[in-house]
Amino acid sequence: MSRRLIAAGAVTAAALLVAAPASAVQTATYKLAATGPRTKIVHGYGSGSVHDTFLVANLTDAPLTLTLDVVSATKQPNGDYALGQSDQGFAARVHIVDRVVTLQRHAQRTMAVVIDRPAHTNDPLYAAITAQPQSKPTGGIGVQTRLALLVEVTPQPEHITHTHVVSLGRVLAVLVAIALLLAGGYAWLRRRRREAAA
């Protein structure tokens, strides 16, 4: 069975190459894309895991079952990416829970992905989330299309959002404590004044 790999709507003839991300990642039957206005999933390095999402969509009038995977990816001098093996290299640090997903007609689903970032990196790290229709028995030679969504960790630091939430929570806790102290002091002064007046 021959295969064509597509990334961001661009077809490549090479068996293990995908073109650099463009504006869409889909075929006439299904879609694979990062959530939001992004062509790929990108984060900076830093301690801790990053939780992100991507989506898959069925563009047909019949139920569709997709097989998902995470494979290594290597950037080529021409800007394309060579796809490698499952769970190899940086791909081993990119985790998706569901490897098989069935979508009803014209349905889409948001999928979770967890990226275990390195504490530091001097070079970009690449992996790819792939999706393809589940294979069906065929009596002849078929063409199987696979979509690839790039996952990248850049050599720039990034602080995950919940760190800022925790810091804000601490500030609010301090402000509440100060307010309680002021309220208690005011009540004590009023009581002292009433006692003095009596």
N, C-alpha and C positions, 0 to 999 in steps of 0.2 A: 504494500500500500504506500503510495507516495504521499508526502505531506507538504503543506505550505504553511509557513509560520507568518503571522501577521501581528505587527505591533502598531497601535495607533493608526489603524486604517491603511498602512502601507504594506504591499505584498513584496516578499523577497523570494528569489529563486533558490538561494542557498539553504541547505537543509537545516543548519543550526544558527542562522543569522536572523536577527530582527532589525528593522529600521528604527532610527531614533524616533522618540515619541512625537506625534503631531497632534491634531485636534480631536480625533475620535479613535476609539478602539472597538470596532465592531465589524461584523459581516452582515449578510442579509438575514441570517438566522439568529444570531445572538451577539451580546455585547459584554465587554469586560472593561471596567474603568475605575479610576479612583473617584471617591466621592468629592463633591465640590468642584470648583473651577480649576481642576488640576489635570495634567496629562500623565503624571506619575506621582508616586509617593516618595517624598523627600523629607529627611530629618537630619539635623546635625548630630554630632557625637555627644555623649554625656552618659553619666552613670544612670542606671535604671532602664526599664523597658518603656517603650512608647506604644500606646494602643491607638490604632487607626482603623479605617474602614475602606472598603471598596465595594463595588456593586457588580452583579451579574444580571443580565436581562435576557428574556426569551422574546424574540421579535417575530415569532411564527404563530400560526393559528392552532398549533398542536402542542401538547406537553413536550418538554425537552429536558434531558438529563445531561448535566455537564460534569466532567471530571476536572478537579482543580489540583494544582501542584505548585511547589516552590522549587525553582532550579537556580543554579549559579548563573551569573552573567558577567561577561568580560567586554569592556568597551574596546572597539577596534579603532585603528587610526582614521578610518573614514567616517567615524561617528556612529556606526552600527554597533549592535551588541551580539556577541556570540553566546548562545545558551548552552549551559553544561548539564550536569547531572542533578538529580533531586537531592536536596538536603546536603549539598557539598559547599564548602567554603562559607561565605557569608549567608548563603541560603539556609544553612542549618540554624541560623539565629532569627529567621523569619518564620513565624508560626501561624498557621491557619487551622481552625478546628475542623471544619467540614471540608472533606476532600471530594465528596460527591453531593451534588445539589440538583433537585428536580424542580423545575419551574413550570407552572401552568401557562397556558397560552397568554402571551403579552404581559407576563408577570416579571417583576424584578425583585431582587433581594439584596439587602445590604449585609455584607459579610465582615466579620472582625478579623483583624490581623494584629499580631503582637510582634514588635521588633525589639530584640535584645541588642541594644547599642553598645559598642565598645566605649570605655571611659575616654579614650583618645584615639584618633587615627590621623595620619599625615596624608593619606590618600583616600579618594572616594571608594566606597564599598558598594557593590551592585549585586542584586538578585532579581529574580523575575517571578511574579505570580502568573501561572499559565492556566488557561481554560480551554477545553475542547469537548465536543459532543462525545458522549459515551459510545464506544465502538459497537457496531451491529454486525452480525454475520453477513457476509457478502460473497457472492459467487465469482466476482471478478475483481479487477483492480479499481480501487476507489481513491478519492482524494479527501484527506482529512485536514481540516483547517484548525490551527491552534492560535489563540490569541495570547499575547504576553503583556503584562503590566509591570513596568520597571519599578523597583524599590531601591532607593539610594540613601546612603548615609554620607554626608559631606564632611570634609575636614574642617568644619567650623562648629564651635560648641553651641548647644541648644539646651535650654532649661525647660523641662516639661511643665505644663500649665499648673498641675496640682501643687507644685512648689510655691507658686505665687498665691494660690488659694490658701495654703497653710499659713503663709506669712500674713495675709490679710486677716485670717482668723485670729492670729495672735494679737495683732494690733487692736482688733475689735474687743478682744478679751481684756486687754489693758485699759481701754477706754471705759468699758463697763465697770471695771474695778475702781477706777478713779471716780466715776460718777457715784458709785455706791459709797465711797469714802466721803465725798463731798456732801452727799445727802445725810449721812450719819453725823457729820460734823455740824451741819446746819440744825439738825434736830436737837443735838446736844446743846448748842448755843441758845435755842429757843427755850429749852427746859431750864437752863441756868437763869435766863432773864425772868421767866415766870417765878422762879424760886426767889430771885432778888426782889421782885416787885411785891411778893407776899410778905 
